[in-house]
């Protein structure tokens, strides 16, 4: 059903009526087998996308988004937060916390956001944020070291950045000879990706600009309650007082 609607209705109409359409679609999925931990919708099944991602029919969250929220829900109270390219489900949820200062940014104009910040030159003061969410951003950035230095600059001492990208084993793969969208799709898996990180390689780069890093790894059973990805990694990068 979800796929048919996407094919039959123009995107502009879907965006304009997204809340209503999701409410109608979700009726078909009502049940008690699974539950979205963001919108708390209980369902008979998640919508399985072509790339095997599990979509919540009510709020549109993906497995990685629901995992992110499981980390954030106990971290955002009273915090000043900067979120790059925020998914709508997470953005709506964080905005409901009135005691948090939440700033959103999207440089490419693909997401609903307050600002258009260039991550390689962030127009925000030093030591400004308690928490920065940088999910699936760095693989798109031309000068990722410069971006990492900027993230380190704007985060408060003892503050942290939650980071995720697609990960591979071994070393980071970059290739300056790859220039076109078609070549990037073949080499990096997506037309607008500029590299493929390994978790270890990305942690080393973050550490080279002054972060302390730790890796969080998750392994879930196939049909887990909240539709989390089966295997998932993310990085917590923290700014120590000595790096201020």
Buried (B, 14 or more C-beta within 10 A) or exposed (E): EBEEEEEEEEEEEBEEEEEEBBEEBBEBBEEEEBBBBBBEBBBEBBBEEEEEBBBBBBBBBBBBBBBBBBBBBEEBEEBBBBBBBBBBBBBBBBEEBEEBBBBBBBBEEEBEBEBEBEBBEBEBEEBBBBBBBBBBBBBBBEEBBBBBBBBBBBBBEEBBBBBBBBBBEEEBBBEEEBEEEEEBBEBBEBEEBBBBBBBBBBBEBBEEBBBBBEEBEEEBEEEEEBBBBEEBBBBBBBBEEEBE
